[in-house]
Amino acid sequence: MKVDILLGLQWGDEGKGKLVDALSPDYDVIARFQGGPNAGHSLEFNNIKHVLHLIPSGIFHSDKLNIIGNGVVIDPAVFKKEIDELKPYAADLTSRLVISSRANLILPTHRILDAAYEQQKGFTRIGSTLKGIGPAYTDKTGRNGLRVGDILNKDFKTLYMSHVERHLSLLRNFSYEFDLKEFEKGWFEGIDLLKEFRILNTEYLVNELCGSGKKVLAEGAQGTMLDVDFGSYPFVTSSNTISAGACTGLGISPRIIGEVFGIFKAYCTRVGSGPFPTELNDETGDALRNTGKEFGSTTGRPRRCGWLDLPALKYSIMINGTTQLFMTKADVMSGFKTIKVCTSYRIEGKEIKELPFGNDLHIEPVYTEMAGWNQDISAMHDYNKLPVELTGFIEFIEKYCGVPVTLVSVGPDREETIFRKQ
């Protein structure tokens, strides 16, 4: 049985949580393969909004196994808070969730280092979520990390203190004031809670499940344009958010990858610093932000908003080998008399469709204008009954990108989803 992948094609916040939840009935296993508590996957059902940071988005389905893979970095304090919030809605969590022994831990001092580094950068700040993600991945690649499997070691506290001392020696180079005890609050309680769950070499588990015919959905975090190699570097996250990251983040072979579902919004958003060619610093941008409730589910920061960028979308499709496109936030676009879609860039008078290297370029988006739609589509469940302007918009995207749009989200609730037959 193949492993299907679901990931974001833009700068994150595309609606991955909702769509993983919507697809979960068709799968036996949901597995997170990278990222950490900088992710904020939102799900809404029964008029209740849930935001998941570390836990896979299939957790609300009692008959599904959820796996936190080795590519994820885990903050035990965040893990405990998330589990506590889930308990009223998802019973018997210890039977639903398995954690990789090889997943790295985010230490309290990683969060302190994150803040100190960001403060030092001044005007060149990348817009870190300050969750300790970057320093944790730095320790991982520098072969200095603590992993979940280490918490079962009887000398874990000694191991922990050796890492803290190393981090404190680094922090002496910064004029950043902190109280370690404040950052440690809840961390050791989270360690104790982690021990109540199954901690396994999950690469064996995932491959065994596939071999026995179980259907696995790999869930990515952030988005392709935040990938550490292929995103708008250095304004990126610290992991590989692309489909290849599922192989290294779960321990699976590329030969068993099946469908690659790529999610994109009908417009673009971005949190933090970095290039954003189609950004709208006007009333239209404000309207997209307010109507779409574009505020970070992890940080609460207002998201930058702009028109859909097709060269960037096609680039993401190429990098990921996307086989199906899922479009979200179509309902947010209702009410615009005219909408624009970026189809190329103009740089120093030359028009190109390729994503350029570098962040210091003046990029002028070249737009195609299309008629908007002024209709409430949130209650619609039949693709053929959508406004003709919207279906024309979708068909324009398909023709440009060469990949079918097989799902359209028309609202935040899991029921507000249209599966389109090809």
N, C-alpha and C positions, 0 to 999 in steps of 0.2 A: 504494500500500500504506500502511496506517495504522501509526502508532507507538503501541504499547501501553505503558502506564506501570505500574510496580510500586513501591509506596511503603508506608510505615508509617502506621498510623492512631492510634497512641498516642504514648508519649514515647520512641520508638526502641526498639531491641533486640527487635523483634518476630520476627526470623528472616528478614530480607530476603535475606541472602547465600545461605542454603540454598535458598530458593525460586527465586531467580534462576538458580542452578545447576540446579535441577530443571526449570525451564522452558526453559533454554538450547537443548536439542535442537530446539525448535520455532521458533527464531529464527536469523537470520543475523548480527545485530549486537546487542551489549549496550553501552549507553551510560550512564555516570554523568553526572548533570546538576547536582549541587550538593554542598555539604559539602566536607570535607577529611579529614585524618588523625584528626579526632575521631570519625569513623565506625569501626565495627568489625564487619564483616560476616563471620560465622562459617559455614564450610562443613565438613562432615565426611563422608569416604568412605574406604573401605579402612582403617578404624580410625585415620585420621589427621585431626586437626583443623587447619584452616587459617583464619587471620584476615586479611581484606583491609581495608585502610584507605583506599587511593586507587584501586587497580586494580579495574575492574568484575568482578563475580562470574561472568562467563562465561569467564574466562581459562583455565580448565582444559579447555575444549573446543577442540581444535586447529583445527577448521574454522570457528570463530566470530571475527568481528572485534570487538574491544573498543575503545571510545572514551572518553577522559576529556574531557568537554565543557568549554565555556568558563565554566560556572557553578561549577566546582570550584576550590578553592584548594589548591595543591600545595606541600608541603615537600619539596625535592629530597633531603634526607637520609633522610626517611621513605620516599620513592620508591625510593631505592637499596637500603635495607634490605629493603623488600618484594620488589623484583625479585630480590635475592640469595637470599631465602628461597624464591622460586617456582621458581628455575632447576632444581632436582632433579625437579620435578613437572610443569613446563610448558616444553617445549622451544621454541626459536625465538620468543622473546617479541617481538622487534622486528617480526615479521610479523603478530603477533596484536593489537598495541596501537598505537593512534594517539592523539596528544595535541593538544588545541586550542591554537593559538597565542595565543588570547585568555584562556586560564586564568591566573589570577593566582598569583603566587608568594608563599609564606610565607617571610619572611626570618628569620634568627636573632633579630634585634631585635624581630620581631613576638612571638616566644615570650617574650622578656624583658618586653616591655610587657604582655603578657597576665598574667604572674605579678605584675607590679608593680600593675596595676589591681586584680586580685583581692585582693591583700594590703591595698590601701588601703580596699577596701569593708568589711573587717572582718565584722561580723555580718550584713551585707546581701549577702554573697557569693552569686553565682548558681550556683556549682558548676562553673566552667569546667574543661575538660579540660587547660587550659594548653598547648594545641598551637599557639597563635598565630592561631587561626581568627578571633576577633573583630577584633583589630587589622588583620589582612589584609583582611577585608571592609570595615573602616572606611576603609582606604587606597583600596580599590577604589571605593567610593561617593564618597570625597573626591577622586577623580581623581588619586591619588598612587601608584597601584600599579605594581609591576613585573610584567610578564606573561611567559609562557613564550616567546613570540616574541622578546622582548628579548634572550634569551640568545644569539641568533644575531648580535646586533649586535657589531661589533668593539670598541666602547667599553663593553661590558657591565660590566666591572669598575668603570669610572668611574661608570656609572649606579648600580650597586650601592652604592658608597661614598657617593654623594650621599644615598641613602635612609637609609643607616646613620647618617650625620651628623644627619639630620633627626630620626631616632628617638632618638639619644643626647641631643639637645637637650631632647626631651620627658622623658626619663628623669632628667634633672637635677632635676626637680621632685619626685622620689620618693626616699625613703630606702630604696632597694632595692639590695643589693649583688649584683654579677654579674661574670662573666668572659666577655667576648664570644667569646674564642677557644674556650672550652668549648662554647658554643652553636653555633659555626661548624663544629665537627667533623663531617665527612661531608657538609657542605652543598655545597661546591664539587665534591666527587667526584660528588654527585648531579646537579649541573648538567652535568658532563661526560657522565654516563650519559644524561640526558635528550636530549642532542644525538644519541645513537645511534638514537633513535626518530624516527618520522615526526611532524613538527610541522606541522600543517596548519590551514587555516581550516575547521574541521570542520563548520561550519554548512552549507557547500556540500556536503561529503561526505555528511552525513546526509540532506539533501534529495535528492541525486542517487541515493543508495541506495534511498530510498523510491520515487522516481520510476521506478526500474528494476525494482521489484517485490520488493525485499528486505524481510524482516520485521525490524523494529527493536523492541527492548525497552529502554525508558528506566528506569534504576535509580536510585531515590532513596535518600538517607541520612537518618539521624535519624528523626523521626516528625512527624505533623501537629501534635501538641500542643506541638511545639518550634518551629513556624514563627514567624518573626520578626514577622509581622503577626497571625496568628490563633491562636498558641499562648498559653501562660500567661505573657505578657510581664510583667516583663523576664527571667523565668527560662526563656529560650529560646535557640536557636542564632542565628546571624547571617545565615541564608539562608532563602529560601522553599522549604520542604520539601514543599509541596503540589503537586498535579498541574500547576498553572499554572507552577511553577518549571521544569518540563521544557521549556516553550516558550522561556523566557528563558535557560535553562541549556544548551540545545542549538541554539537558533536555528531553531525549527520553528514553523509556524503552528498555532493551535488547531484549524483545519479538518482537520488530518491526525491528530488524536488518536483512537485507537480505544478499546480496553478500558482501564479503570483498575482494576487489581488492588489492593485494599486489604488489608494484612496486620494482624492483631491477635492478641494472645495470649488464651488462655481466661481469663486474669486480667490484672492490670495491674502494671507495674513502672515505676519512675522512678529515674534517677540524678541526684544533685545536689539543689539546693534548689528550692522552688516548691510550689504547692498540689497536693494529692493527696487528694481527698475520701474515697476508699475504702481508704486506707492502713491496714495491719494491724500495729500495734506489739505483737504478741503471739506466742504459739506457732504460730498458723496462718500468720502472716507469715513466721516463721522456717522453717516447714515448706516453704512455697512457694519461699523463697530457696534452701534447701539442696537440695531435690529438683530444682528447676529450674536449679541451678547459676547462680543469678542474681548474677553478679559481672561487672563491666564488662570486655568484651573489649579495650578500649583502655586503661582506667585501672586495672582490677582492683578498683575500689571495689564494695562490696556494694550491690545495688540495693534500693530500697524496694519492698515488695510489697503488693498488696491485691486485693480482689475486682474483677471486671469492672465497668466503668463504662459503661453503655449510653447515657446522655445524651451523654457525651463522644464515644463511638464514633459515634453517629448524627450528631453535629455534624461530625465528620471526614468521614463519608461524604458529607454535604451539600457541604462545602467543596471536596472533590475530585471530585465527580461519580462516585463509586465505582460500578462496574458489577458487580464480583464480589468476594466476601469470601474470604480465605484465613485459616483459624484455625490457629494454632500452639500448641504446648505442651499439647495435650489430654492427653497422657500424664502430665504433671506433676500434673494434677488428680485422677488416680486415687488412691483411698484415703480421700477425704473423705466421711464419712457424709452430711453436708449441705454444700451450697455456697450462696453468696449471690450475687445479681446486683443491682447498683444500677440502679433504674429511674427514679428522680427524686431531686431534692434538696429539703431543707427549710431555708429561710433565713428567720430571724426569724418562724417559725411559718407561713410560706407555702410550699406545695409547688409546685415548678416543674420543668420538664423541659429548660429552656433553659440553656446554659452561661452563667453570670453573668460580668459584667465585674468585674475587681478581684481582688486577692489577699488582702485584709484581712477577707474575709467569713468568718463561721463557717458552714460548710456541713455539714449533717447528711445523709448518704446515706440514702435510703429503699430498703430491700432487699426483693427477692422471694427466698424460700428455695426451694431445689429439692433433690431427692434426688441424692446423689453416686453415683459408680460405683467399685467396688473390684475392678478387673480390669486385668491387664497388656494394653495394647492396642498395644504397640510392634511386634508381629509381624503385625498385621492389615493387610490390603490391600483389603478389601471393606467399603464404607461400611455396607452392610446387616447386617454382622455385628458392628458396634460395639454396646456396651451401650445398651439402650433409654434409660437415663438420660442418656447422652451425646447421642444423637440428639435426645432431647427438649430438651436444653439448646441444641443448635444450632438447632432449629426455633423455640425461644423467641426467640433472637437474630434470626433471619430475620424473624419476624413483627414484632418491635419496630422493626427497622431498615429493612425493606422491600427488602433486597438479599439474593440467595442466597449461601450459603456453598458454594463449589464445590470447595474443597480443605481437607483436614484433615491437619495434620502430627502424627504420633504418635511422633516421636523425632527426634534430631538428624541421623541419617544421611540422605543423599539418597534412599535406598530406602524410608525410613519415611514415606511420603507417600501419601495416599489422594486420588485425583482423583474427584470425585463428579459423576456424570452427572445433568443436569437434565432 
